[in-house]
């Protein structure tokens, strides 16, 4: 289930090629492609490569699995990471659908972004990272909205997450499990032995949020790991 690569360079190459292939297929079949990107430490090299893929980026919509409830020029913003690493060069012509807005609360921002996000479901490919605690997107253990976010029957695409969980413990906006699993394909990229053990435990039934992705069989999932 877990594809092991010898180094992060080869893992990033494989991840970028996987995403580009799914976007290319979507463009050929439907004339539009939707990519749900992730934040964190590891996706930068993936997006550096993906940005130069030979795609008609004018017909690719990029959004996020989650973002911190901070302006897009904030150092903790996932939108900032995507704009710096993915939406450059040829991919600068892509269409970006942000989750953040200057609303009164993360839940208000989630509700404001919900109609656009709903129109992008199902995504053609979702890229997820995973935390040491097994969280995906901002579906984080200990969150007061975790149960709602993990509800397989939820009709919400986005939820606001109050501050106090995650690292950094900022308020957030996240896609729900139900929305993520409607994707046509999911890619998870992780690095380090600790995270590989979390994935193995989740596949075996341990109660981490990522279990909802790795134990289901409806949506194809590829997991790429490097040291």
VENBEL-V102807 format. One record per run of one state. SS is the DSSP state (a for helix, b for strand, c for the rest). FROM is the first residue (numbers start at 1). TO is the last residue. If there is no record, write none. Layout:
ss,from,to
SS,FROM,TO
SS,FROM,TO
This chain:
ss,from,to
c,1,1
b,2,5
c,6,7
a,8,30
c,31,32
b,33,37
c,38,42
a,43,50
c,51,56
a,57,59
b,60,64
c,65,65
b,66,68
c,69,77
a,78,85
c,86,88
a,89,93
c,94,94
b,95,96
c,97,105
a,106,119
c,120,124
b,125,128
c,129,135
b,136,136
c,137,138
b,139,139
c,140,145
a,146,150
c,151,157
b,158,161
c,162,171
b,172,175
c,176,176
a,177,180
c,181,185
b,186,191
c,192,192
a,193,203
c,204,210
a,211,214
c,215,220
b,221,226
c,227,227
